C-alpha cells in the first residue's frame, strides 16, 4: 500500500474501520496522511479529529490503545480496514465496540469476547470461586480431564443423532478446550493461525 494509491476526500481524509483479529468491528474514525504515517511508524492507530482539528492517538488518555496488525485499502482505495489488537474497550462509552447497543446475534467474533472473559476468570482463579475459577485453580490436569470427558459426550451425542444434544456437547467441548488453551498460555486465535498457515501451505487448495 502506498499513499499515492489512496483516494483521500476533499478534506484530505479517509475513513478507517477498525477490526480486531477475532473479526469484531470496533469503531470507525478518520485519518489524514499524517495520521496514517504515524500509525504505520508507531504501531498504534492514530486518527484525525474533525471536531478538534487535531491528531489523536486512540487511547492516549484512557490507555485503551489499538495496536496495529495490518492496514489494507478497499477495492476503490477510498476506505481503510485497520486490523488491530485492542488494549481495552474501543468506544468512549466504555463498551468494547462503538457498534454495541442492542444484543448482537451469535457470531464467531463473539468467541473473542468469551476468551477475554475467561482470561479474567483465570486471573482470579479461586477454589471457592465460580465453576471456571475453580477449574483454573485446579490446574491443567483437571481441565484436560474435562476436555476428554466432553469429547466423549460429543461423540455419543453425534452417534445418537440428537442435534440439540450434539450442539450442546460441542459447545461444552469448545468451552473447556478454550480453558485448556488459556491455562497453557495459548489462545483460539493461535489455533486459527495454525490452520491458516496449513491452508496457505497447500496453495489455497482444499483442506
C-alpha positions in Angstrom: 0.0 0.0 0.0 1.3 3.4 -1.0 -0.1 6.8 0.0 -0.3 7.8 -3.7 -2.7 4.9 -4.4 -5.2 6.0 -1.7 -8.1 8.3 -2.5 -8.5 10.9 0.3 -11.6 13.1 0.2 -11.7 16.8 -0.5 -10.7 17.5 3.1 -7.7 15.2 2.8 -9.4 12.4 4.9 -10.1 8.7 4.5 -12.4 6.6 6.7 -10.8 3.8 8.8 -12.8 0.8 10.0 -11.1 -0.9 12.9 -11.5 -4.6 13.3 -10.0 -6.9 15.9 -8.2 -10.1 14.9 -11.1 -12.0 16.1 -13.2 -10.3 13.4 -15.2 -7.9 15.6 -15.8 -4.4 14.2 -14.7 -2.0 16.8 -15.0 1.6 15.6 -14.8 4.0 12.6 -12.9 7.2 12.5 -11.0 9.4 10.0 -7.3 9.6 9.1 -5.4 12.1 7.1 -1.9 11.4 5.6 -0.1 12.4 8.8 -2.4 10.1 11.0 -1.7 7.2 8.6 2.0 7.9 8.7 2.1 8.0 12.5 0.0 4.8 12.7 2.5 3.0 10.5 5.5 4.5 12.2 4.5 4.0 15.8 2.4 0.8 15.5 -0.5 2.4 17.3 -3.6 3.6 15.5 -3.8 7.4 15.2 -6.7 9.4 13.8 -7.6 12.9 12.8 -10.3 14.5 14.9 -12.6 16.6 12.8 -14.2 18.3 15.8 -10.8 19.3 17.4 -9.0 19.6 14.1 -6.1 17.7 15.6 -4.3 14.3 15.6 -5.2 11.9 18.3 -3.8 8.5 19.2 -6.6 6.2 20.1 -6.3 5.5 23.9 -3.8 8.3 24.6 -5.8 9.3 27.7 -7.7 6.2 28.6 -5.0 3.7 27.9 -7.3 1.7 25.6 -4.9 1.8 22.6 -5.2 -0.1 19.3 -2.0 -2.0 18.5 -1.7 -2.1 14.7 -1.6 -5.5 13.0 -2.3 -4.6 9.4 -3.9 -1.9 7.2 -5.4 -2.6 3.8 -7.5 -0.4 1.4 -10.8 -1.4 -0.1 -11.2 -2.1 -3.8 -11.7 1.6 -4.6 -8.8 2.7 -2.3 -11.2 5.2 -0.6 -11.5 3.4 2.8 -9.2 1.5 5.1 -9.6 -1.7 7.0 -7.4 -1.5 10.1 -6.8 -4.7 11.9 -5.6 -4.1 15.4 -5.3 -5.7 18.8 -7.4 -3.6 21.2 -5.9 -2.9 24.6 -9.3 -2.5 26.3 -12.7 -1.1 25.2 -12.7 0.8 21.9 -15.7 3.1 22.5 -15.7 6.3 24.6 -18.7 4.9 26.4 -16.6 2.1 27.8 -18.1 -0.6 25.6 -15.9 -3.0 23.6 -17.3 -1.6 20.3 -18.8 1.6 19.1 -21.4 -0.6 17.5 -22.6 -2.2 20.7 -26.2 -1.5 21.7 -28.9 -4.0 21.0 -27.8 -7.6 21.6 -25.9 -8.9 18.7 -26.8 -12.2 17.1 -24.4 -15.1 17.7 -21.3 -14.7 15.5 -17.8 -16.2 15.5 -16.2 -12.9 16.7 -18.1 -13.3 20.0 -15.6 -16.0 20.8 -13.0 -13.2 21.3 -15.2 -11.7 24.0 -15.6 -15.1 25.6 -11.8 -15.5 25.7 -11.3 -12.1 27.3 -13.9 -13.1 30.0 -12.2 -16.4 30.6 -8.8 -14.7 30.9 -10.2 -12.5 33.7 -11.5 -15.7 35.4 -8.0 -17.2 35.1 -6.5 -14.1 36.7 -8.9 -14.5 39.7 -8.6 -18.3 39.9 -10.1 -19.5 43.3 -11.1 -22.9 44.6 -14.0 -21.2 46.3 -15.0 -19.2 43.2 -17.1 -19.8 40.2 -17.0 -23.0 38.2 -14.5 -21.5 35.8 -12.4 -20.0 38.6 -12.3 -23.4 40.3 -11.1 -25.2 37.2 -8.3 -22.7 36.7 -7.3 -23.1 40.3 -7.3 -26.9 40.0 -4.8 -26.6 37.1 -4.0 -28.3 33.8 -4.7 -31.9 34.8 -8.3 -31.2 35.9 -9.0 -29.0 32.8 -7.5 -31.6 30.5 -9.7 -34.3 32.1 -12.8 -32.2 31.4 -11.8 -31.8 27.7 -11.5 -35.6 27.4 -14.9 -36.1 29.1 -16.6 -33.5 26.9 -15.1 -35.0 23.7 -16.6 -38.3 24.7 -20.0 -36.7 25.2 -19.8 -35.1 21.8 -19.2 -38.5 20.2 -22.1 -40.1 22.0 -24.4 -37.3 21.0 -23.3 -37.5 17.4 -24.0 -41.2 17.3 -27.4 -40.8 18.9 -28.3 -38.3 16.1 -29.6 -35.8 18.6 -28.9 -32.4 17.1 -29.7 -30.3 20.2 -27.7 -32.6 22.5 -24.8 -32.7 19.9 -24.6 -28.9 19.7 -24.8 -28.5 23.4 -22.0 -31.0 24.0 -19.9 -29.4 21.2 -20.3 -26.1 23.0 -19.1 -27.7 26.2 -16.1 -29.1 24.5 -15.2 -25.8 22.9 -15.6 -24.0 26.2 -13.3 -26.4 28.0 -10.8 -26.5 25.2 -10.6 -22.8 25.4 -9.9 -23.1 29.2 -7.1 -25.6 28.4 -5.6 -23.3 25.8 -5.6 -20.3 28.2 -4.2 -22.5 31.0 -1.2 -23.3 28.8 -0.7 -19.6 27.7 -2.3 -20.1 24.3 -5.5 -18.9 22.6 -8.0 -19.8 19.9 -6.5 -17.2 17.7 -3.2 -19.1 17.7 -5.0 -22.3 16.7 -6.7 -20.4 13.9 -3.3 -19.1 12.8 -2.0 -22.7 12.6 -5.0 -23.7 10.4 -4.5 -20.6 8.3 -0.8 -21.4 7.7 -1.6 -25.0 6.9 -4.2 -23.9 4.3 -1.7 -21.4 2.8 1.0 -24.1 2.6 -1.4 -26.0 0.3 -1.5 -23.1 -2.1 -5.1 -22.4 -1.5 -6.2 -25.9 -2.3 -8.8 -27.9 -0.4 -8.1 -28.6 3.3 
